[in-house]
Amino acid sequence: MADGQLPYRDFYANYGPGQYFLVGGLDLLFGPSLLTWRIVRVALDATVGVLAYALARRDAPEPLALAAWLAVAGAMAFPSIPHPNPAALALGLGAILIARRFSAAAGVLAGAAVAFRFDVGAAALAGAALAAGGRPAAGRVAGVCVVVAAGLLAPIVLAAPGPFWEQTLGFAVDEQRLQRLPLPGAWDGGFEPNKILQHYFPYVLLGGTAVWLVVAVRGRAPVRLWAPFPLALAGVAYLLARTDEFHLVPLAAVLPILLAAAAAREKRAGRTAWAVVLVALVGAIALHGLDRKRIQVLDPPPVAAIHGGVADGVRAPAREARALSALVRYVRARVPEGRPVFVANPRHDLVRAGNPLVYVVLDRDNPTRYDVMQPGVVTTAPVQREIVRDLERSSPELVIRWLSPVASYAEPNGAGRSSGVRILDRYLARRYAAERRFGDYQVLRRRG
């Protein structure tokens, strides 16, 4: 982005362009660094937690509002990848918080949220309109949101209308189903309460949403208490699209607000049993987040610093840090600045995930537009032929094959079955030969 590339047109992207502008802006201002995003991510996580507290505190006493803050802070703290969720949630909750007093400003925040994640932005618009109170204010929220979202998206859409729709809506309709994961089955481990909670946590979130809905309908909750619910619904849809630790975050970051406010209302109405259930759900969400941080703080894996490049000083699992440090030295000694490398998977007929962070650590460009190895995209014949053409044109001297088991783990879904397309694998075998290996990273050099 800092070099003038645009999402969809110049590189493949599934989410709105907001996160790419944010990270690209950080790169432009501070240079390539893993540290700047981490600082911004901490600030965004803290903002989401504070907004959750402020929203809960409107209807819940201090202890319950603090419990909601703790639950949301724990949910946001892991995982810490550069994902659009934190910014989209911060903007969405901010829009709901200020909608009643500043409806136009709420529309601005909701419109900006659309640029990060279309579904969260639409939910933020609905929530802010509910919170605004009355048709004139709700209309202002909607009008400003549409104008801001259109202004942010129009230049990107007009630059590549076909790829934009294909990679966002088209991906959601077609390729997303390949990555869908089933809800967890019966626990087959020993009696370890934290692991049991982690295993069944998707059911805690979905069940908590259902309980809140029953309480809200049965108790005829006022409209303003429904304001965060559209964001929760977006979280439910996102969780059901793929039940993993990344897709838990939006629902886990919104549901405690609803639960805390509902618990306070039930307690005031004398319905103590319902209040206890709602508080227990807030506690379960908080306990899950705290346990993840407990493991990181008290039982972390051995770590070491990475040496060299933009990751210099960043700590990673010791084996990974040693491998990346050696890889940085090796590649930079052989690939001049400005020349590309290509980061390949173990195989390309079966792909779970790629490792685009290697390009950042090496400070070398990808000669293709597929930074993310997306199942149902790079596993198809047209895309593999396109990648082969890009590699032939740019002739990178080195290919880095990422051999981690994570890369080709066969998940229980459509992406876990081979597409049968080996065009890229055959090309790499024909044009490149293995030269060195550093941990999970195998260096291939171009033949001849």
Secondary structure, DSSP 4 states (H G I P E B T S, - for coil): -TTS--BTTTB--SS-THHHHHHHHHHHHH-S-HHHHHHHHHHHHHHHHHHHHHHHHTTS-HHHHHHHHHHHHHHHTS--SS-SHHHHHHHHHHHHHHTTT-HHHHHHHHHHHHHH-HHHHHHHHHHHHHHH-SHHHHHHHHHHHHHHHHHHHHHHHHH-HHHHHHHTHHHHHTGGGGG--PPP----S-S-HHHHHHHHHHHHHHHHHHHHHHHHHHTT--GGGGTTHHHHHHHHHHHHH--STTTTHHHHHHHHHHHHHHHHHHHHTT-HHHHHHHHHHHHHHHHHHHHHHHHHHHSPPPEEE--SGGGTT-EEEHHHHHHHHHHHHHHHHHS-TT---EEE-S-SSS-S---THHHHHHT---SSS--S--TTTTTSHHHHHHHHHHHHHH--SEEEEE--HHHH---SSGGGS-----HHHHHHHHHEEEEEEETTEEEEEE--
